Amino acid sequence: MTDDQNAPKPLDFKVVGEPLNKLLIAVGNKLSREWPVKYQNVTGARELFVIHLRIAHMTYRSALFLGGDLPADPNRLPDFCVSLPILNRAVLDSLFTVLFILEDVPNRCAWFRESDWRESRLELERYLSEYGNLPEWKKFLEDFAKACDMGLALTNLSSAQTANPRALRTWPNAGAMVNHGVSPNAPLPPVHAFMKYLNDYFYIDLSQQAHLGGWGMTKRGGFLIDEIRNLPGTEAQIKKYRYGQIAQSVALVLALASEIEMHFNFGLRQKTLFVWNLAAPVIVVVNEVYQKRYRTLLG
């Protein structure tokens, strides 16, 4: 993406933010209250989608608050924008998870539960190894073990499988999702091509910034060095960076809502298109994501 794409523009995010906020509330309510009959027997699926959508919604609102100008608050520093890549990375993780699960809801949800139980059981084992002999940890460890047993009841794992949790499947990362089930000699199916685009142009960058790798550290916090922070043009650079991150927040959470609506057909397609048509003409990265996938699929 070019510098011009993230350049600050005279845009009031409330124009886009309020309709998007209402859309996200509506999608969350539909998932919670109108879960489709065909997935009624898929254990944990409804809760998984509701939680991912609502966490993404709250994360998006957090990004708007940290990176916004209104309401005026002297305690909201421009430098708070260094937190925004972490928030965007979290929303993007939810988008990847939803894209991946929607390809095969029953089997991918079973995989998700298997990997979830694996992680909880291994965490319990770490606690037991370190604190199992301490009386003051007894109640915590007993409760943790009960929680693991409850989680196990939601899986279809055999006794042989649970005896060796390290051998269970882990949940794939974004890069692995792109190529999962795809022949290396075949072109990527449309949804995988879109995931590749998200991985190449969003996930890699946000991960670099979240983990503070060399280049990611420079992009995310280089202006925090005194000699740079005090330069005359630094405030403009911070404003530009903040705008770019908020723009990504809008694009990613709107994509998440769109994927859910396209799959479940809750009757929110026109409202979803309305928000895209508000945001795409004034936010370059939103328009790019819209043109990549949603202009055709929602139109």
Secondary structure, DSSP 4 states (H G I P E B T S, - for coil): --GGGGS--S--HHHHHHHHHHHHHHHHHHHHH---GGGTTSTTHHHHHHHHHHHHHHHHHHHHHHH---S--TT--GGGGGGHHHHHHHHHHHHHHHHHHHTSHHHHHHHHHHHHHHHHHHHHHHHHHHHTT-GGGHHHHHHHHHHHHHHHTTS---HHHHT-GGGSPPPP-HHHHHHTT--TTSPPPHHHHHHHHHIIIIIHHHHHHHHT-HHHHHHHHGGGSHHHHTSTTHHHHHHHHHHHHHHHHHHHHHHHHHHHHHHH--S-HHHHHHHHHHHTTT-HHHHHHIIIIIHHHH-
